[in-house]
Amino acid sequence: MEKRDRNPSFVLHRKEILQVQNNIRDLLTWTKDKSEVEIVDLILKLREKLMRARKHQLPVKEELLVRLEQSIQTIISSLPEDLQTLLHRQ
């Protein structure tokens, strides 16, 4: 077992990414009955996880990261135009 695999922070983040992978197709369904605040919060959290995954070069396939980014963009496009504008600026 590699040293980084024993790191609790690494293991936790890896589990979070795997959860996201398992739930990517359910994101839009999840947003249907959520408030705009909850959806924006989700988007911001997912973007932070994407950034951390890329910055720390975690063992996550680039394909998964691309799919997650596409899902984020799809969710953003389902929001009102003012929120879309705000979220696309970030």
DSSP file (Angstrom, degrees, kcal/mol; ACC not computed):
  #  RESIDUE AA STRUCTURE BP1 BP2  ACC     N-H-->O    O-->H-N    N-H-->O    O-->H-N    TCO  KAPPA ALPHA  PHI   PSI    X-CA   Y-CA   Z-CA
    1    1 A M              0   0    0      0, 0.0     5,-0.1     0, 0.0     2,-0.0   0.000 360.0 360.0 360.0 129.3    0.0    0.0    0.0
    2    2 A E    >>  -     0   0    0      1,-0.1     4,-0.7     3,-0.0     3,-0.6  -0.312 360.0-114.5 -69.7 155.1    1.4    3.4   -1.0
    3    3 A K  H >> S+     0   0    0      1,-0.2     3,-1.2     2,-0.2     4,-0.5   0.893 116.4  52.8 -56.8 -43.3    2.0    6.0    1.7
    4    4 A R  H >4 S+     0   0    0      1,-0.3     3,-0.8     2,-0.2    -1,-0.2   0.799  99.8  63.3 -66.9 -26.8   -0.6    8.3    0.2
    5    5 A D  H <4 S+     0   0    0     -3,-0.6    -1,-0.3     1,-0.2    -2,-0.2   0.724 102.6  50.4 -68.4 -20.8   -3.2    5.5    0.3
    6    6 A R  H << S+     0   0    0     -3,-1.2    -1,-0.2    -4,-0.7    -2,-0.2   0.577  83.5 108.2 -90.9 -10.9   -2.9    5.4    4.1
    7    7 A N    <X  -     0   0    0     -3,-0.8     4,-2.6    -4,-0.5     5,-0.2  -0.543  65.7-146.6 -69.6 118.9   -3.4    9.2    4.4
    8    8 A P  H  > S+     0   0    0      0, 0.0     4,-2.6     0, 0.0     5,-0.2   0.864  98.4  52.0 -57.4 -37.0   -6.9    9.7    5.9
    9    9 A S  H  > S+     0   0    0      2,-0.2     4,-2.5     1,-0.2     5,-0.2   0.917 110.9  47.3 -65.0 -43.0   -7.4   12.9    3.9
   10   10 A F  H  > S+     0   0    0      2,-0.2     4,-2.6    -6,-0.2    -1,-0.2   0.927 113.5  47.9 -62.9 -46.0   -6.4   11.2    0.7
   11   11 A V  H  X S+     0   0    0     -4,-2.6     4,-2.3     2,-0.2    -2,-0.2   0.911 112.5  49.0 -64.0 -43.1   -8.8    8.3    1.4
   12   12 A L  H  X S+     0   0    0     -4,-2.6     4,-2.2    -5,-0.2    -1,-0.2   0.934 113.0  46.4 -62.6 -46.4  -11.6   10.6    2.3
   13   13 A H  H  X S+     0   0    0     -4,-2.5     4,-2.4     1,-0.2    -2,-0.2   0.900 111.1  52.7 -64.5 -39.5  -11.2   12.7   -0.8
   14   14 A R  H  X S+     0   0    0     -4,-2.6     4,-2.2     1,-0.2    -1,-0.2   0.904 109.1  49.7 -62.2 -41.1  -11.0    9.5   -3.0
   15   15 A K  H  X S+     0   0    0     -4,-2.3     4,-2.3     2,-0.2    -1,-0.2   0.889 109.1  52.7 -64.5 -39.0  -14.2    8.2   -1.5
   16   16 A E  H  X S+     0   0    0     -4,-2.2     4,-2.3     2,-0.2    -2,-0.2   0.922 109.3  48.8 -62.4 -43.6  -15.9   11.6   -2.2
   17   17 A I  H  X S+     0   0    0     -4,-2.4     4,-2.6     1,-0.2    -2,-0.2   0.905 110.6  50.9 -63.6 -40.8  -14.8   11.4   -5.8
   18   18 A L  H  X S+     0   0    0     -4,-2.2     4,-2.2     2,-0.2    -1,-0.2   0.885 108.7  51.9 -64.3 -37.5  -16.1    7.9   -6.1
   19   19 A Q  H  X S+     0   0    0     -4,-2.3     4,-1.2     2,-0.2    -1,-0.2   0.916 109.9  49.1 -63.2 -42.0  -19.4    9.0   -4.6
   20   20 A V  H >X S+     0   0    0     -4,-2.3     4,-1.0     1,-0.2     3,-0.5   0.926 109.2  52.7 -62.2 -43.9  -19.6   11.7   -7.2
   21   21 A Q  H >< S+     0   0    0     -4,-2.6     3,-0.6     1,-0.3     4,-0.3   0.909 110.0  48.2 -58.1 -42.7  -18.8    9.2   -9.9
   22   22 A N  H 3< S+     0   0    0     -4,-2.2    -1,-0.3     1,-0.2    -2,-0.2   0.740 119.0  39.8 -70.3 -21.5  -21.6    7.0   -8.8
   23   23 A N  H XX S+     0   0    0     -4,-1.2     3,-1.3    -3,-0.5     4,-0.6   0.367  79.0 105.6-111.9   5.1  -24.1    9.9   -8.6
   24   24 A I  G X< S+     0   0    0     -4,-1.0     3,-1.3    -3,-0.6     4,-0.4   0.908  84.1  48.3 -53.9 -46.0  -23.2   11.9  -11.7
   25   25 A R  G 34 S+     0   0    0     -4,-0.3     4,-0.4     1,-0.3    -1,-0.3   0.687 109.3  55.0 -72.2 -14.7  -26.3   10.8  -13.6
   26   26 A D  G <> S+     0   0    0     -3,-1.3     4,-2.6     1,-0.2    -1,-0.3   0.494  82.0  90.3 -93.4  -3.7  -28.5   11.6  -10.7
   27   27 A L  H <X S+     0   0    0     -3,-1.3     4,-1.9    -4,-0.6    -1,-0.2   0.929  87.8  45.7 -61.0 -47.2  -27.4   15.2  -10.3
   28   28 A L  H  > S+     0   0    0     -4,-0.4     4,-0.9     1,-0.2    -1,-0.2   0.903 113.2  50.5 -64.5 -39.5  -30.0   16.7  -12.5
   29   29 A T  H >4 S+     0   0    0     -4,-0.4     3,-0.8     1,-0.2     4,-0.5   0.917 108.5  53.2 -62.1 -42.1  -32.7   14.6  -10.9
   30   30 A W  H >< S+     0   0    0     -4,-2.6     3,-0.7     1,-0.2    -1,-0.2   0.871 105.0  55.1 -60.0 -38.3  -31.6   15.7   -7.5
   31   31 A T  H >< S+     0   0    0     -4,-1.9     3,-1.6     1,-0.2    -1,-0.2   0.707  86.1  83.3 -71.7 -19.1  -31.8   19.4   -8.5
   32   32 A K  T << S+     0   0    0     -4,-0.9    -1,-0.2    -3,-0.8    -2,-0.2   0.866 102.7  28.7 -55.3 -41.5  -35.5   19.1   -9.5
   33   33 A D  T <  S+     0   0    0     -3,-0.7     2,-0.3    -4,-0.5    -1,-0.3   0.101 103.1 100.8-110.2  23.3  -36.9   19.6   -6.0
   34   34 A K  S <  S-     0   0    0     -3,-1.6     2,-0.1     1,-0.1    -3,-0.0  -0.754  72.7-110.9-107.4 154.5  -34.1   21.7   -4.5
   35   35 A S     >  -     0   0    0     -2,-0.3     4,-2.1     1,-0.1     5,-0.2  -0.348  31.8-109.4 -75.0 162.0  -33.9   25.4   -4.0
   36   36 A E  H  > S+     0   0    0      1,-0.2     4,-2.8     2,-0.2     5,-0.2   0.869 119.7  56.8 -60.2 -36.9  -31.6   27.6   -6.0
   37   37 A V  H  > S+     0   0    0      1,-0.2     4,-2.3     2,-0.2    -1,-0.2   0.917 107.5  47.2 -61.7 -43.9  -29.4   28.1   -2.9
   38   38 A E  H  > S+     0   0    0      2,-0.2     4,-2.2     1,-0.2    -1,-0.2   0.888 112.9  49.3 -65.1 -39.1  -29.0   24.3   -2.5
   39   39 A I  H  X S+     0   0    0     -4,-2.1     4,-2.5     2,-0.2    -2,-0.2   0.928 111.6  47.6 -67.5 -45.1  -28.1   23.9   -6.2
   40   40 A V  H  X S+     0   0    0     -4,-2.8     4,-2.6     1,-0.2     5,-0.2   0.907 110.8  53.0 -62.7 -40.8  -25.6   26.8   -6.2
   41   41 A D  H  X S+     0   0    0     -4,-2.3     4,-2.3    -5,-0.2    -1,-0.2   0.921 109.3  49.1 -59.4 -44.5  -24.0   25.3   -3.0
   42   42 A L  H  X S+     0   0    0     -4,-2.2     4,-2.8     2,-0.2     5,-0.2   0.930 110.4  50.8 -59.7 -46.4  -23.7   22.0   -4.7
   43   43 A I  H  X S+     0   0    0     -4,-2.5     4,-2.5     1,-0.2    -2,-0.2   0.925 111.0  48.0 -59.0 -46.5  -22.1   23.6   -7.8
   44   44 A L  H  X S+     0   0    0     -4,-2.6     4,-1.9     1,-0.2    -1,-0.2   0.898 113.1  48.0 -63.7 -40.5  -19.6   25.5   -5.7
   45   45 A K  H  X S+     0   0    0     -4,-2.3     4,-2.2    -5,-0.2    -2,-0.2   0.917 112.2  48.9 -66.3 -43.1  -18.7   22.3   -3.7
   46   46 A L  H  X S+     0   0    0     -4,-2.8     4,-2.4     1,-0.2    -2,-0.2   0.903 109.9  51.8 -64.3 -40.2  -18.3   20.2   -6.8
   47   47 A R  H  X S+     0   0    0     -4,-2.5     4,-2.5    -5,-0.2    -1,-0.2   0.900 108.9  51.0 -62.5 -39.7  -16.1   22.9   -8.4
   48   48 A E  H  X S+     0   0    0     -4,-1.9     4,-2.6     2,-0.2    -1,-0.2   0.912 110.1  49.2 -64.1 -41.3  -13.9   22.9   -5.4
   49   49 A K  H  X S+     0   0    0     -4,-2.2     4,-2.5     2,-0.2    -2,-0.2   0.891 110.4  51.3 -65.6 -38.7  -13.5   19.1   -5.5
   50   50 A L  H  X S+     0   0    0     -4,-2.4     4,-2.4     2,-0.2     5,-0.2   0.938 111.0  48.0 -60.5 -46.6  -12.6   19.3   -9.2
   51   51 A M  H  X S+     0   0    0     -4,-2.5     4,-2.9     1,-0.2     5,-0.2   0.919 113.0  47.7 -62.0 -44.0  -10.0   21.9   -8.5
   52   52 A R  H  X S+     0   0    0     -4,-2.6     4,-2.4     2,-0.2     6,-0.2   0.898 110.7  51.9 -64.8 -39.5   -8.5   19.8   -5.6
   53   53 A A  H  <>S+     0   0    0     -4,-2.5     5,-1.8     1,-0.2     4,-0.4   0.919 115.9  40.4 -63.6 -42.7   -8.5   16.7   -7.7
   54   54 A R  H  <5S+     0   0    0     -4,-2.4     3,-0.4     3,-0.2    -2,-0.2   0.897 116.3  49.5 -73.4 -39.9   -6.6   18.4  -10.5
   55   55 A K  H  <5S+     0   0    0     -4,-2.9    -2,-0.2    -5,-0.2    -3,-0.2   0.899 118.4  37.5 -66.6 -41.8   -4.3   20.3   -8.2
   56   56 A H  T  <5S-     0   0    0     -4,-2.4    -1,-0.2    -5,-0.2    -2,-0.2   0.407 103.6-128.8 -93.2   2.1   -3.3   17.3   -6.1
   57   57 A Q  T   5 -     0   0    0     -4,-0.4    -3,-0.2    -3,-0.4    -4,-0.1   0.924  36.9-172.0  50.8  51.5   -3.2   15.0   -9.0
   58   58 A L      < -     0   0    0     -5,-1.8     2,-3.1    -6,-0.2    -1,-0.1  -0.336  39.7 -93.3 -70.8 157.1   -5.4   12.5   -7.3
   59   59 A P  S    S+     0   0    0      0, 0.0     2,-0.4     0, 0.0    -1,-0.1  -0.341  81.3 129.2 -75.3  67.7   -5.9    9.1   -8.9
   60   60 A V        -     0   0    0     -2,-3.1     2,-0.0    -7,-0.2     5,-0.0  -0.982  63.9-111.7-122.7 131.9   -9.1   10.1  -10.7
   61   61 A K    >>  -     0   0    0     -2,-0.4     4,-1.6     1,-0.1     3,-0.6  -0.355  17.7-131.5 -64.1 139.0   -9.5    9.5  -14.4
   62   62 A E  H 3> S+     0   0    0      1,-0.2     4,-2.6     2,-0.2     5,-0.2   0.848 107.2  63.6 -58.7 -34.4   -9.6   12.7  -16.4
   63   63 A E  H 3> S+     0   0    0      1,-0.2     4,-2.5     2,-0.2    -1,-0.2   0.898 101.9  49.4 -57.3 -41.9  -12.7   11.3  -18.1
   64   64 A L  H <> S+     0   0    0     -3,-0.6     4,-2.5     2,-0.2    -1,-0.2   0.915 110.5  49.9 -64.2 -43.1  -14.6   11.4  -14.8
   65   65 A L  H  X S+     0   0    0     -4,-1.6     4,-2.3     1,-0.2    -2,-0.2   0.895 111.4  48.8 -63.9 -39.3  -13.5   15.0  -14.2
   66   66 A V  H  X S+     0   0    0     -4,-2.6     4,-2.4     2,-0.2    -2,-0.2   0.923 111.5  49.4 -65.7 -44.3  -14.6   16.0  -17.6
   67   67 A R  H  X S+     0   0    0     -4,-2.5     4,-2.3     1,-0.2    -2,-0.2   0.890 110.9  50.2 -62.3 -39.1  -18.0   14.3  -17.2
   68   68 A L  H  X S+     0   0    0     -4,-2.5     4,-2.4     2,-0.2    -1,-0.2   0.919 109.8  50.1 -66.1 -42.6  -18.4   16.0  -13.8
   69   69 A E  H  X S+     0   0    0     -4,-2.3     4,-2.2     1,-0.2    -2,-0.2   0.899 110.6  50.4 -61.6 -40.4  -17.6   19.4  -15.3
   70   70 A Q  H  X S+     0   0    0     -4,-2.4     4,-2.2     2,-0.2    -1,-0.2   0.896 109.6  50.9 -64.1 -39.9  -20.2   18.8  -18.1
   71   71 A S  H  X S+     0   0    0     -4,-2.3     4,-2.5     2,-0.2    -2,-0.2   0.897 108.3  52.0 -64.4 -39.7  -22.7   17.9  -15.5
   72   72 A I  H  X S+     0   0    0     -4,-2.4     4,-2.6     1,-0.2    -2,-0.2   0.926 109.7  49.5 -60.8 -44.4  -22.0   21.1  -13.6
   73   73 A Q  H  X S+     0   0    0     -4,-2.2     4,-2.1     1,-0.2    -2,-0.2   0.880 110.0  51.4 -63.9 -37.6  -22.5   23.0  -16.8
   74   74 A T  H  X S+     0   0    0     -4,-2.2     4,-0.7     2,-0.2    -1,-0.2   0.914 110.6  48.1 -64.5 -43.1  -25.8   21.2  -17.4
   75   75 A I  H >< S+     0   0    0     -4,-2.5     3,-1.1     1,-0.2     4,-0.4   0.926 110.2  52.2 -63.3 -44.2  -27.0   22.1  -13.9
   76   76 A I  H >< S+     0   0    0     -4,-2.6     3,-1.8     1,-0.3    -1,-0.2   0.907 104.6  56.4 -58.6 -41.5  -26.0   25.7  -14.4
   77   77 A S  H 3< S+     0   0    0     -4,-2.1    -1,-0.3     1,-0.3    -2,-0.2   0.685 100.1  59.9 -67.0 -16.2  -28.0   25.9  -17.6
   78   78 A S  T << S+     0   0    0     -3,-1.1    -1,-0.3    -4,-0.7    -2,-0.2   0.544  93.1  86.5 -86.2  -6.9  -31.1   24.8  -15.7
   79   79 A L  S <  S-     0   0    0     -3,-1.8     5,-0.1    -4,-0.4    -3,-0.0  -0.432  95.1 -79.4 -88.6 165.0  -30.9   27.8  -13.4
   80   80 A P    >>  -     0   0    0      0, 0.0     4,-2.2     0, 0.0     3,-0.6  -0.238  47.5-107.2 -59.5 154.7  -32.3   31.3  -14.1
   81   81 A E  H 3> S+     0   0    0      1,-0.2     4,-2.5     2,-0.2     5,-0.2   0.831 116.4  56.8 -57.8 -38.2  -30.3   33.5  -16.4
   82   82 A D  H 3> S+     0   0    0      1,-0.2     4,-1.8     2,-0.2    -1,-0.2   0.903 110.7  44.3 -63.3 -39.4  -29.0   35.8  -13.6
   83   83 A L  H <> S+     0   0    0     -3,-0.6     4,-2.8     2,-0.2     5,-0.2   0.871 110.4  55.4 -71.1 -36.6  -27.5   32.8  -11.7
   84   84 A Q  H  X S+     0   0    0     -4,-2.2     4,-2.3     2,-0.2    -2,-0.2   0.941 108.4  48.6 -58.8 -46.8  -26.1   31.4  -14.9
   85   85 A T  H  X S+     0   0    0     -4,-2.5     4,-1.1     1,-0.2    -2,-0.2   0.926 113.1  47.3 -59.5 -46.3  -24.3   34.6  -15.6
   86   86 A L  H  X S+     0   0    0     -4,-1.8     4,-0.7     1,-0.2     3,-0.4   0.917 114.3  45.8 -62.3 -45.4  -22.9   34.7  -12.0
   87   87 A L  H  < S+     0   0    0     -4,-2.8     3,-0.4     1,-0.2    -1,-0.2   0.796 108.1  56.2 -73.0 -28.6  -21.7   31.1  -12.0
   88   88 A H  H  < S+     0   0    0     -4,-2.3    -1,-0.2    -5,-0.2    -2,-0.2   0.743 100.5  60.8 -74.4 -21.3  -20.1   31.3  -15.5
   89   89 A R  H  <        0   0    0     -4,-1.1    -1,-0.2    -3,-0.4    -2,-0.2   0.784 360.0 360.0 -72.1 -26.8  -18.0   34.2  -14.3
   90   90 A Q     <        0   0    0     -4,-0.7    -1,-0.2    -3,-0.4    -2,-0.2   0.477 360.0 360.0 -79.5 360.0  -16.4   32.1  -11.6
